[in-house]
């Protein structure tokens, strides 16, 4: 997750840099002298990883995610315990049940296992989607804070620290941006993953996994007992 968010932040920042230079280039076509005067880059550097870890809003998002994750883990643990007990009971009855009755119960149990796997996957995807949606708000606020600080300081190029090997520490505006970000955004609404619609999830996240099959769908190849 960290890598994905860091990549998104870096891409957004680089897009902002390109936009700044793109505007200068377009202006240069109509006013070469003015463009030449504005061509000198004034660079600022921000640590996107630190901002997405230490900002108040980002911390709040992770706390909300952890609350739901703990709830889901407990639910999954309870279901696992019940399924294990049922599996043991079924195995004990194997020698006393008629073959067709046993096979019927074994098939039903395999269906329960398949449904359980679908439920676990669904909870994971819902939790991840809510987390990403909330963190996108933090990233947007980070970009706004960075833009405002840049204007105040006459900075026209901002780069992510992890994209640079060597730089002058005086260019680092991370702390100033962090303070600005904390002032503008202290918390982000975290949507309850249980209220999400699968169609919204697929539409809202590029490359999202397709909707999980409905509970009760027949597994493709149930294991034999």
Buried (B, 14 or more C-beta within 10 A) or exposed (E): EEEEBBEBBBEBBBEBBEEBBEEBEEEBEEEEEEBEEBEEEEBBBBBBBBBBBBBBBBBBBBEBBEEBBEBBEEEBEEBEEEBEEBBEEBEEEEEEBEEEEBEEBBBEBBBBBBBBEBBBEBBBBBBBBBBBBBBBBBBEBBBBBBBBBBEEEEBBBBBBBEEEEEEEEEBBBBEBBBEBBBEEBEBBEBBEBEEBEBEBBBEBBEEBEEEBBEEEEEBEEBEEB
